[in-house]
């Protein structure tokens, strides 16, 4: 993992921080993409992690793509020929999207500043979104004459609905944190200096639950976004069969019967 992402653990919570404040944490290079992907893989593979927080250093959550790199055709976007550009998106930014979708650890976006274009879409790929009062959101691809090449056309409308997503993509308008909360893009707006404390509070309440069942529950939620009810019922039965065999399930039942707090071990 390079310098673009800082990854730390606090107990069962991982904190993934985009760390290029001079660019408002824009994702400018394929190396930046690899850092994000590697961090998500590390979080997913660590059985000691039960929840993770994504945030940014400085005044930005993420300004999305790097416009200078677009002009120079050196970054995550255009190349000399259309087929080369398509391949560049598929091996870079789209792999970020796939890594988010594949990560079974619950993810909280702590949006500390500007979440623009790709940055807004990264927040949408998380399961829960909190915003600092100063945060701004924009699906601004249209403002630079491009389309959401990272899968945002799929993810944003699943968060805010088709009509609101269409307004955001087709106007490219910027929205305040309070406006974002009003149409469901974020669940909570908190003062800037309380953002990480609020995110950690939720993360620790999530992480206090049985680790294996947390991952199975998140996978069910993700699959339910695009599956028929009959398919989810079958998958739910299979996952439930797995959950019933865990040590933490047995401990939860014993604790309930004995009227005490459970002690989960992740087994």
C-alpha positions in Angstrom: 0.0 0.0 0.0 1.3 3.4 -0.9 0.9 6.9 0.6 -2.5 7.8 -0.8 -4.4 5.8 1.9 -3.7 5.6 5.6 -5.1 2.5 7.4 -5.3 2.1 11.1 -7.2 0.0 13.6 -8.9 0.9 16.8 -10.0 -2.3 18.4 -12.4 -3.9 15.9 -12.8 -0.8 13.8 -10.6 0.1 10.9 -10.1 3.7 9.7 -9.3 4.2 6.1 -8.2 7.8 5.4 -7.6 9.2 1.9 -4.5 11.2 2.4 -3.8 13.7 -0.4 -5.1 17.0 1.2 -3.3 19.2 -1.4 -5.7 17.7 -4.1 -8.7 17.4 -1.8 -8.0 13.7 -1.9 -8.7 13.4 -5.6 -7.9 10.0 -7.1 -5.5 10.9 -9.8 -3.4 7.9 -10.7 -3.7 4.2 -11.1 -1.4 3.9 -8.0 -4.1 5.8 -6.0 -6.6 3.2 -7.3 -4.4 0.4 -6.2 -4.0 1.9 -2.7 -7.7 2.1 -2.2 -8.2 -1.4 -3.5 -5.4 -2.8 -1.3 -6.9 -1.1 1.8 -10.3 -2.6 1.1 -8.9 -6.0 0.6 -6.9 -5.7 3.8 -10.0 -4.7 5.7 -12.0 -7.6 4.3 -9.3 -10.2 4.9 -8.8 -9.2 8.6 -11.1 -11.2 10.7 -10.4 -8.9 13.6 -12.2 -6.0 11.8 -15.9 -5.8 12.2 -16.5 -2.3 10.9 -14.6 0.3 8.9 -14.8 4.1 8.5 -13.8 5.9 5.2 -12.9 9.6 5.5 -10.4 12.1 4.1 -7.6 14.3 5.3 -8.0 18.0 5.3 -10.9 19.9 3.8 -12.0 17.3 1.3 -13.5 13.8 1.5 -12.6 13.3 -2.1 -12.7 15.8 -5.0 -13.2 12.8 -7.4 -10.9 12.6 -10.4 -7.9 14.8 -11.1 -8.9 17.3 -13.9 -5.2 18.2 -14.7 -4.5 14.5 -15.2 -7.6 14.3 -17.5 -6.2 17.1 -19.7 -2.8 15.5 -19.8 -4.2 12.0 -20.4 -2.0 10.6 -17.7 -4.4 9.6 -14.9 -7.3 7.3 -14.3 -9.4 8.6 -17.3 -8.7 9.3 -20.9 -6.0 7.9 -23.1 -5.1 8.5 -26.7 -7.7 6.2 -28.1 -11.3 5.3 -26.9 -10.5 1.6 -26.5 -7.5 2.5 -24.4 -9.6 4.8 -22.2 -12.2 2.0 -21.7 -9.5 -0.4 -20.6 -8.0 2.3 -18.3 -11.4 2.8 -16.5 -11.9 -1.0 -16.2 -8.5 -1.7 -14.7 -8.5 1.3 -12.3 -11.5 3.2 -11.0 -14.0 0.4 -11.8 -11.9 -2.0 -9.8 -12.3 0.4 -6.8 -16.1 0.0 -7.2 -15.8 -3.7 -7.4 -13.6 -3.8 -4.2 -16.2 -1.8 -2.3 -19.0 -4.1 -3.5 -17.0 -7.2 -2.5 -16.0 -5.9 0.9 -18.2 -7.7 3.5 -17.2 -5.5 6.4 -19.8 -2.8 7.1 -18.5 0.6 5.8 -19.3 4.0 7.2 -18.5 7.1 5.2 -17.5 10.0 7.4 -17.8 12.8 4.8 -15.6 15.6 6.2 -15.6 18.0 3.2 -16.2 18.1 -0.5 -17.5 14.8 -2.0 -17.5 15.5 -5.7 -18.0 13.2 -8.7 -16.2 10.0 -7.9 -15.9 11.2 -4.3 -19.7 11.3 -4.0 -19.9 7.9 -5.5 -17.4 6.5 -3.1 -19.6 7.7 -0.2 -22.6 5.9 -1.9 -20.7 2.7 -2.0 -20.5 2.7 1.8 -23.4 1.3 3.9 -23.9 4.3 6.2 -23.1 8.0 5.5 -22.5 10.8 8.0 -21.6 14.3 7.0 -19.8 17.2 8.7 -21.8 20.4 8.6 -19.4 21.9 6.1 -19.6 18.9 3.7 -20.6 19.5 0.1 -21.9 16.9 -2.4 -22.0 17.0 -6.2 -22.4 14.4 -9.0 -20.6 16.9 -11.3 -19.4 14.7 -14.2 -21.7 16.6 -16.6 -19.9 19.8 -15.7 -16.7 18.5 -17.4 -18.6 16.9 -20.3 -18.3 13.3 -19.1 -20.5 10.5 -17.7 -20.1 8.7 -14.3 -17.6 6.1 -15.4 -17.3 4.5 -12.0 -20.7 2.9 -11.7 -22.3 5.9 -10.0 -25.4 5.6 -12.3 -26.1 2.3 -10.4 -25.2 3.3 -6.9 -26.5 6.8 -6.5 -30.1 6.1 -7.5 -30.1 3.1 -5.0 -29.3 5.6 -2.3 -31.5 8.6 -3.2 -34.0 7.2 -5.8 -34.1 7.7 -9.5 -35.5 11.2 -9.7 -33.1 12.7 -7.2 -30.1 10.9 -8.8 -31.2 12.1 -12.2 -31.4 15.7 -10.9 -27.9 15.4 -9.4 -26.3 13.9 -12.5 -28.1 16.0 -15.1 -27.6 19.4 -13.4 -24.2 18.8 -11.7 -25.5 21.0 -8.9 -23.8 21.2 -5.5 -25.7 20.4 -2.3 -25.0 21.2 1.3 -24.9 18.6 4.0 -28.4 19.5 5.2 -29.8 19.3 1.7 -28.1 15.9 1.3 -29.7 14.7 4.5 -33.1 16.0 3.3 -33.1 13.6 0.4 -31.4 10.7 2.1 -27.9 10.9 0.8 -26.6 11.0 4.4 -28.4 9.8 7.5 -26.9 12.4 9.9 -25.2 15.8 9.9 -23.0 16.7 12.8 -20.6 19.6 13.6 -17.3 19.3 11.9 -15.4 18.6 15.1 -17.7 15.8 16.1 -17.7 13.8 12.8 -15.2 11.2 13.7 -16.6 10.7 17.2 -20.0 10.2 15.7 -18.7 7.7 13.1 -16.7 5.8 15.8 -19.8 5.6 18.0 -21.8 3.9 15.3 -18.8 1.8 14.2 -18.3 0.5 17.8 -22.0 -0.3 18.2 -21.8 -2.3 15.0 -18.5 -4.0 16.0 -20.0 -5.1 19.3 -22.1 -7.6 17.5 -21.1 -11.1 16.2 -18.5 -10.6 13.5 -19.5 -13.4 11.2 -23.2 -12.6 11.3 -22.3 -8.9 10.5 -20.6 -9.9 7.3 -23.4 -12.3 6.3 -26.0 -9.6 7.0 -24.2 -7.0 4.9 -23.9 -9.5 2.0 -27.6 -10.2 2.2 -28.3 -6.5 2.1 -26.1 -6.1 -1.0 -27.6 -9.0 -2.8 -31.1 -7.8 -2.0 -30.4 -4.6 -4.0 -30.6 -6.5 -7.3 -32.3 -9.9 -6.5 -35.8 -11.3 -6.5 -37.4 -12.0 -3.2 -37.5 -15.7 -4.0 -33.7 -15.6 -4.5 -33.1 -13.7 -1.2 -35.3 -16.1 0.7 -33.1 -19.0 -0.5 -29.9 -17.1 0.3 -31.2 -16.1 3.7 -31.9 -19.7 4.5 -28.4 -20.7 3.5 -26.8 -17.8 5.5 -29.0 -18.6 8.5 -27.8 -22.2 8.5 -24.3 -20.9 8.7 -25.1 -18.3 11.4 -26.7 -21.0 13.6 -23.5 -22.9 13.7 -21.4 -20.1 15.1 -20.0 -19.9 18.6 -21.3 -16.3 18.9 -24.8 -17.4 18.2 -24.6 -20.1 20.9 -23.1 -17.5 23.3 -25.9 -15.0 22.5 -28.6 -17.6 23.3 -26.9 -18.6 26.5 -26.5 -15.0 27.6 -30.1 -14.3 26.9 -31.2 -17.4 28.9 -28.9 -16.5 31.7 -29.8 -12.8 31.7 -26.2 -11.5 31.2 -24.3 -9.6 28.6 -22.8 -11.8 25.9 -19.1 -12.1 25.3 -18.5 -12.5 21.6 -15.3 -13.9 20.2 -15.9 -13.9 16.5 -16.2 -17.6 16.3 
